[in-house]
Amino acid sequence: MAITAAMVKELRDSTGAGMMDAKKALTETDGDMEAAVDWLRTKGLAKAAKKSGRTAAEGLVAVKVDGGRGVAVEVNSETDFVAKNAEFQKMVSDIAGAALGVSDVDALKEADLGGKSVADTITDKVATIGENMSLRRMAAVEGKTVVSYIHNAAADGMGKIGVLVALNAGDETFGRQVAMHIAATNPSALDEASLDPAVVEKERQIQIEIARESGKPEQVIEKMIEGRMKKFMAEVTLLGQSFVINPDLTVAKAAEEAGAEIAGYVRLEVGEGIEKKEEDFAAEVAKTAAGG
């Protein structure tokens, strides 16, 4: 596979690796971007494991809570300008309200919204506002107490990041603190048992390769891997993370001291995981000027 300059730039942006290292990683992995990130990590050349945080879609995440159930929905638009439109915001709020009565996003698209399905309502709004829109995701939690939090709120109950925390014990004040923590740290799972085993195994294999690159004896490598996997779990699981409100405690310990039990959580961020096509503005202007 031909390795393009754009591919090298994307890998550099997502890992902080040098240009030649990024090119070599892509060459070694036949252009597989994810494998190239792993290759750089095993060689100690990636400054960050995270992929580029660029997002393609604008729009809003809205949250609604009714008793022991909370829902979050993401509705996308092409531009942030539309996300600030009161008409769009009302539609998103109405969709979130409809989500309280359904189990998944497919059912939500068919749910009634003032005599029309949610899907048809969105289609009509596209025609009215003149910009493409889509209902992308829905997630729900249930517990004795459900607390919601919006980061970068654009209107009541909606913004760029929406978080729901379900508690089986504990009060709303602690639940809100946990929700703010989740908004900031974006954990991968509640605890080690909730993590995707494939993700854990992949990380273990990467750490094995990194350890072997050190040339240390096998028994030393085993200890290194054990320590690194423990650190990994503390970084990616909510209960294992240092609590942002009090970094001396893990979230699990803070919950214990507050007499709380965290049953689950949801965190939705607008455009998360969607690749964004970067426009070269200068090239676009030149093309327009040339009549292209």
C-alpha positions in Angstrom: 0.0 0.0 0.0 1.3 3.5 -0.9 2.0 5.6 2.2 0.9 9.2 1.6 2.0 12.4 3.2 -1.6 12.8 4.6 -1.4 9.4 6.3 2.0 10.3 7.9 0.6 13.6 9.1 -2.5 11.9 10.6 -0.3 9.4 12.5 2.0 12.2 13.7 -0.9 14.3 14.9 -2.4 11.4 16.8 0.8 10.1 18.4 3.3 12.9 18.5 5.9 10.7 16.8 8.5 12.1 14.4 7.9 12.2 10.6 10.4 9.4 9.7 9.2 7.2 12.6 5.6 7.7 11.5 6.4 6.8 7.9 8.3 3.7 9.0 5.5 2.6 11.3 3.0 2.9 8.4 5.4 1.0 6.1 5.9 -1.8 8.6 2.1 -2.2 9.1 1.1 -1.8 5.4 -0.7 1.5 6.1 -2.9 0.2 8.9 -3.3 3.3 11.1 -4.3 1.5 14.3 -1.5 -1.1 13.9 0.9 1.7 13.2 0.0 3.4 16.5 0.6 0.1 18.3 3.9 -0.3 16.5 5.1 3.1 17.6 4.1 2.4 21.2 6.0 -0.9 21.3 9.1 1.1 20.1 8.5 3.8 22.7 8.0 6.4 19.9 4.4 7.4 20.5 3.9 10.2 23.0 0.3 9.3 23.5 -1.8 6.2 23.0 -4.9 8.3 22.3 -6.0 8.8 18.7 -6.6 12.3 17.4 -9.5 13.9 19.2 -10.7 15.7 16.0 -14.4 15.4 15.4 -16.5 15.7 12.3 -20.0 16.4 13.5 -21.4 19.4 15.4 -24.7 19.3 17.2 -25.8 18.7 20.8 -26.1 16.0 23.4 -29.2 16.2 25.6 -30.0 14.5 28.8 -33.3 13.8 30.6 -34.0 12.1 33.9 -37.3 10.6 35.1 -37.2 9.0 38.5 -34.7 6.1 38.4 -34.1 6.3 34.6 -31.9 8.7 32.7 -31.3 9.0 28.9 -28.8 10.8 26.8 -29.1 11.4 23.0 -26.8 12.9 20.4 -28.2 14.8 17.5 -25.7 16.0 14.9 -25.7 19.0 12.6 -23.2 20.2 10.1 -22.2 23.4 11.8 -22.1 24.7 15.4 -24.2 27.7 14.2 -27.2 25.4 13.8 -26.5 23.8 17.2 -27.1 27.3 18.7 -30.4 27.6 16.8 -33.4 27.7 19.2 -35.5 25.6 16.8 -32.9 22.9 16.6 -32.4 22.9 20.4 -36.2 22.5 21.0 -36.2 19.5 18.6 -33.2 17.9 20.4 -34.9 18.4 23.8 -38.1 16.8 22.5 -36.2 13.9 21.1 -34.5 13.4 24.5 -37.9 13.4 26.2 -39.2 10.7 23.7 -36.1 8.6 24.5 -37.3 8.1 28.1 -40.0 5.8 26.7 -37.9 3.6 24.4 -35.0 1.1 24.8 -32.6 2.0 21.9 -31.9 4.4 19.1 -33.8 2.4 16.4 -36.9 2.5 18.5 -36.4 6.2 19.2 -36.3 7.0 15.4 -39.8 5.5 15.2 -41.1 7.1 18.4 -44.0 9.6 18.1 -43.1 13.3 18.4 -46.3 15.4 18.1 -47.9 13.1 15.5 -44.7 12.4 13.5 -41.9 9.9 14.0 -38.6 11.3 15.3 -37.0 10.3 12.0 -39.6 12.3 10.0 -39.3 15.2 12.4 -35.6 15.4 11.7 -36.2 15.2 7.9 -38.6 18.1 8.1 -36.2 20.1 10.1 -33.5 19.5 7.5 -35.8 21.0 4.9 -36.6 24.0 7.1 -33.1 24.8 8.4 -31.3 23.7 5.2 -28.6 21.7 6.8 -28.1 17.9 7.2 -28.9 16.5 10.6 -29.0 13.0 12.2 -29.9 11.2 15.3 -26.7 9.3 16.0 -26.8 7.7 19.5 -28.9 7.1 22.5 -27.8 5.6 25.9 -29.6 5.0 29.2 -28.9 4.2 32.8 -31.1 3.1 35.7 -30.7 3.2 39.4 -32.2 4.3 42.7 -30.9 7.8 41.9 -29.9 9.1 38.5 -27.9 12.4 38.3 -27.2 14.3 35.1 -24.5 16.8 34.2 -23.9 18.9 31.0 -20.5 20.3 30.2 -20.4 23.4 28.0 -24.1 23.8 28.2 -25.8 25.5 25.2 -29.2 25.4 26.8 -31.0 23.7 29.7 -30.1 20.0 29.7 -28.0 20.1 26.5 -24.4 20.8 25.4 -21.2 19.3 24.0 -20.8 16.6 26.7 -23.6 14.9 28.6 -23.1 12.6 31.5 -25.5 10.4 33.5 -24.6 8.6 36.8 -26.8 5.9 38.3 -26.5 5.3 42.1 -27.9 2.5 44.1 -26.9 4.3 47.2 -25.7 7.8 47.9 -27.0 11.4 47.4 -27.3 13.7 44.4 -24.4 15.9 45.5 -21.9 13.0 45.3 -23.5 11.8 42.1 -23.0 15.2 40.5 -19.3 15.3 41.6 -18.8 11.9 39.9 -20.6 13.1 36.8 -18.2 16.1 36.6 -15.3 13.7 37.1 -16.5 11.5 34.2 -16.9 14.5 31.9 -13.3 15.5 32.6 -11.6 12.0 32.5 -13.7 10.0 30.1 -13.2 6.5 31.6 -13.5 3.5 29.4 -15.6 1.4 31.8 -17.0 1.4 35.3 -14.5 -1.2 36.6 -12.1 -3.9 35.5 -14.9 -6.5 35.1 -16.7 -4.1 32.7 -13.8 -3.6 30.4 -13.8 -5.3 27.0 -11.5 -8.3 27.4 -10.1 -7.7 23.9 -9.0 -4.2 24.9 -7.3 -5.6 28.0 -5.6 -8.3 26.0 -4.4 -5.9 23.4 -2.9 -3.6 26.0 -1.2 -6.6 27.7 0.4 -7.6 24.4 1.6 -4.0 23.8 3.1 -3.9 27.2 4.8 -7.3 26.7 6.4 -6.0 23.5 7.5 -2.8 25.2 9.0 -4.8 28.1 10.8 -7.2 25.7 12.3 -4.2 23.9 14.1 -3.4 27.1 16.1 -6.7 27.0 15.4 -7.5 30.6 15.1 -11.1 31.9 11.7 -12.8 31.6 11.0 -12.8 35.3 11.6 -9.0 35.5 9.4 -8.5 32.4 6.5 -10.3 34.2 6.8 -7.9 37.1 7.0 -5.0 34.8 3.8 -6.1 32.9 1.9 -6.7 36.2 2.7 -3.2 37.4 1.9 -1.5 34.0 -1.4 -3.3 33.7 -2.3 -2.2 37.2 -1.6 1.3 36.2 -3.6 0.9 33.0 -6.6 -0.2 35.0 -6.3 2.7 37.3 -6.2 5.1 34.3 -9.1 3.7 32.3 -11.7 2.5 34.8 -13.9 5.0 36.7 -13.6 3.3 40.1 -9.8 3.0 39.7 -9.2 6.6 38.8 -8.0 9.3 41.2 -11.1 11.4 42.1 -10.8 14.9 40.6 -12.5 16.4 43.6 -9.9 14.8 45.9 -7.0 13.2 44.1 -5.8 11.5 47.3 -8.7 9.1 46.9 -9.8 6.8 44.1 -13.4 7.1 42.9 -14.1 3.8 44.6 -12.7 5.0 47.9 -14.5 8.3 47.7 -17.8 6.4 47.0 -17.2 4.2 50.0 -16.6 7.2 52.3 -19.7 8.9 50.9 -21.8 5.8 51.5 -22.5 5.6 47.8 -22.7 2.8 45.2 -22.2 3.7 41.6 -24.3 1.3 39.5 -23.4 2.7 36.1 -22.8 5.8 33.9 -23.1 7.2 30.4 -20.9 9.8 28.8 -21.7 11.1 25.3 -19.6 13.8 23.6 -20.7 15.5 20.4 -19.0 14.0 17.3 -16.9 11.6 19.4 -15.2 9.0 17.1 -16.2 10.6 13.8 -13.3 11.6 11.5 -13.4 15.2 10.5 -12.4 16.2 7.0 -10.1 19.1 7.3 -10.6 21.9 4.8 -7.6 23.7 3.3 -9.2 27.2 3.4 -6.4 28.8 1.3 -6.8 26.1 -1.4 -10.5 26.5 -1.3 -10.3 30.3 -1.8 -7.8 29.9 -4.7 -10.0 27.3 -6.3 -13.0 29.6 -6.1 -11.1 32.6 -7.4 -10.0 30.5 -10.4 -13.6 29.6 -11.1 -13.1 25.9 -10.1 
